[in-house]
Amino acid sequence: MPDAQQTVERMQLGLALQELRQRAGRSQQEAGTSIGKSYVRISQVEHGKGALKHHDLLTLLDFYDATAEERETILAIGVEARRRAPKRSYTDVLPEAFQRLADLQANASQIRQYTSGTFPGLIQSPDYVRALIKVAGSVWYETDEAEAKVAFRLEQQRRVLEAARPKVLTFVFTEDALSNTLGDASVMQGQILHVLQLMAKHPAMTVQVLPSGTADNPALGGSLIILDFVSAPRIGYAPAIYGPTTYYNQPSDTQPMGRAFERVHELALSPEASKALLIESLKET
């Protein structure tokens, strides 16, 4: 059977099934046997190059001892993954959407992220994460979810920054992130130190600051995440302050998103000048 076109939905399905299989301690051969397929078919699905029929998914989820919530979510993704005609975009309205974004980031070979007004999530210090989630939790969700969200964000960072195969990471954020206080001055000082330490620890990581007042910023007021993979189409994601996660993987969308990121990358200070600005701002906080 020829490989199907890789889409966001198929990649999410594959990564979720792979995680369940590994948690259950099962091999691809065992998984294939459970549904009367070869391990090759399981491998195709786990790499986003195919989907499974509803009854095969049901059997596999039983074999993996999936929870009721996991079953409901994966079966819903399976419906989307089986669509023959790829859609221009995919909006993830299912529970635990951030888990699937984290899976995509962990699987990517290159991550480019631009944020406006805050430090990018992957380079936030633990205290900055807590302060950000505390503020958000007072409005957007129940406060008793806060610690779980903090733990999730820190694990997401670990999966990306400590990956066995190092990723190409480029972060650009606007200068006002340095003055938009979260928590108190000590939190902001710790955040700046955290970024400087990451820059020293990961010399291949690129961190740049886009100065306030920079003219002709094509992403003014917004944010972008662009994920590239070794053997899958590029995925673009424009985070929103509220609402479901929408992904794009058609070139008609990901190409301009890539151009927008390259433009803010060009407009931003060099990594060396950005480092100097961070050190200077550390003295002022």
N, C-alpha and C positions, 0 to 999 in steps of 0.2 A: 504494500500500500504506500503510495507516495506521501511525502510529508505535506501536511496542511500548512497554509500560510500562518505564520506566527502573529498572533494578535495579543493585546493586553489581556483579554479574557482568558485565552489559552495559556498564556504564561502564568497568570495568577492561579489558574486551575492546577497546572503542572507543579508549581512551587509548593502549593498547599498540599497536594497529594504526596509529594516527595517528603515534606516535613512529617506528615502523618506516618508514612512508611518507615522513615528512619526512627521515629519515636516508638513505633511498634516493634522495631528490631527485625524487620522483614527485608529480604533481598528483592531485587527486581524480578528475579526468576520465580520466587515464591508468589509474588504479587500477580505475575502473569498467569501462573498456573491456577490461581484461585478464580480467575475469570475465563480460563481457557484460551489465553493469549500467550505470546512469547514475551520474553524479557525485553525484546527490541521494541515491542509496542508500548510497554510501560515506559521505556526510556524516551520514546518519541513524545508521549504525553507529558512526561515530567519536564521536557525541554520546550514545551509550548508548541510542538509541531503536530498536534492532533488533539482529539477529544475522545471521550468514551460515551457509549450509549447509557441511558438512564439506568437500566438494570445492571450493567457492568459497574457503574459507579456505586450503586447500592451494595452490591456484593463486596466491592473493594473497601467501602467504608465499614462494613461489618468486619471484614478481615483485619482492618486497622484499628478496630474498637474505637471508632470516632464518637465523640459526644453528640448529643442531640443538636446542639447549636452548630457544631462543626458540620454535621450532616446537612442541616438546612441550608447553611451558607454555601457549601461546596456543590450541592445539587443545583442551587440557583445559579452559581457561576457556570456549572456544566451546561445549563440551558443556553447561556450566552455563548459559551465556547463552541457549541455545535452549530451555530449559525454559519451558513455557507458564505454569505456576502459580508465582507468586513465592513464595519461601520466607521464613519469618520472619527467618532470619539466614543469613549466608553465611560459612563458615569457609574461609579461604584456606590450604591446606596445600601449595601449589605452591612451587617454588624462587623466590627473590628476591621474597618477599611484601612486603618493605619498599619495594621499588621501586614496587609498585602503590599502596601507601599514600601514597608521595611524589607519585605522579601525581595521586591524588585531592586531596591537599592543594594542589598547584599549580593544580588546576582549580577549587578552591572559591572562593567569593566571601567567605565568612566562616569563620573558624576560632576555636573556643573550646576551650581546653584547661585542665584542672585536673590537677595532679600532687601527689602526697604524698611528701615526703621528698627530692625532687630538683627541680632547675630544669627547666622544660619544654624539650624537645629543640630547639625552634625558636629559643630564646633562650640556648642554651648557648654559652660561649666555646670556641674551638678547643682550648685547654688542658684545659678541663673535659670536653669531649668525649673527648679522648685519655685522661684519667684514668679516666673512667667506663668506656670501652671496655676499658682495660687491666684494670680490676678484673673486669669481666664476662667478658673473654677468658680469665681464669685459671680460669673455671668452665664457661662455657656454650658456648664454641666454640674452634677452633684459634687460637692467638695470631698465626699468620702472616696471619690475615684482618684484623687490627686496623687497619692503615693504610688498607685499602680501605674499611672501615666508617667510619673518620674522614672520609675524602674524601667518601663518600656523604652523611654527615650534614651536612657543610658545604655541599655542593651542594644538598641538600634545603632548607636554610635560605635559600640564595641565591634559589632558585626561588620561595620564598614571600615573603621580605622585599623582594626587588627586582623583583617582578612588574610588568609594564607597567601593569596595572590594579590599583591598590592594594587590598589585602584588608582587611576588618574583622577585627582580631586582638585577642583577649582572653585573657590568661593569668592564672591564679590558681594559686599554689603555697603549700604549708604552710611555716610559719616554720622548722621544723626543717631545711629545705633549706639554711639559712644555717649550721647547725652540723654537718651531716653532711659531714665533710671528705672530699674526694676529692683525691688527690695530696697537696699540702701547703698551707700557709697562703697562699703566693703564688698558687696556682691558684684558691683561694677568693676572694682579693682581686680577682684578674683577672676572675673570673666576675661578681662584684657590680658591678665597674666596667663590664663588658661590658653588663649589663642597664641600668645607668644611661645609658650611651651610646646604646643602642638606644631608650630612652624619649625621649631628646633628639632623636634622628635621625628617629624615627617618632612624632610627636605624636598621631597617631590610634590608635596602639597602646595598649591598656590592660593594665597590669601591676599585680597586686594580691597582697598577702601575707595569708594566713589565719593569724592568731596561734595559737600553741600553746595548748591548753586551751580553745579555742572550743567552746561547748556546742552540741549538736544539729547536728553536721555530718553531712549525709546521705550523704556520700561518704568517710567516715572510712577511711583506710588504702587507698583505691583511687585510680584515675585515670580521666579521661574525655577523649575528643576528640570534638567535635561539628563536623561539616562541613556547611555550607549552600552551595547552588549557585544560580545565577541561574535556571536552568530545569530543575532535577532535584530529586528528593526528598532530604530531609536524610539524612545518614548518621551513625550513632553508632558509636563504637568504644571499648571499655574495655580498655586494654592490660593484658596479663598478664605476670608476671615470666618465665614460660616457656610455650612451646606456640604453637600456630598463632594466626593473627589472625582474630578473628570480628567481622564487621560486622553492623550492624542498619540497615534502612531502612524498616521498617514503623512507622507512627505509634504503634502500641501499645507500641513500645519506644523510639522516638526522642523521643516527647513526655515520658515520665518522665525520660529522660536529660537532656533540655533543662531540665526543672524542677529536677533535682538541680544542674545547673551554675548556674542562676540563683540557687539558694539559697546555694551557696558564694560566688558573686559578691556577694550581699547581706551575707553574714557577714564577708567579708574587709575589710581596711582599705581606705580609699579610695586611689586612685592617688597622691594627694599624701602621705597618711600612709605609704603603702608606700614611696614614694621616700625619705621621711625615715628610715624604719626601715633601709632599705638603706644610706643614708649613715652612719647611726649604727653599724651592724654592720661597716661598712668600717673604722671606727676601732678596732674590737675584734679584728679578725682579724690 
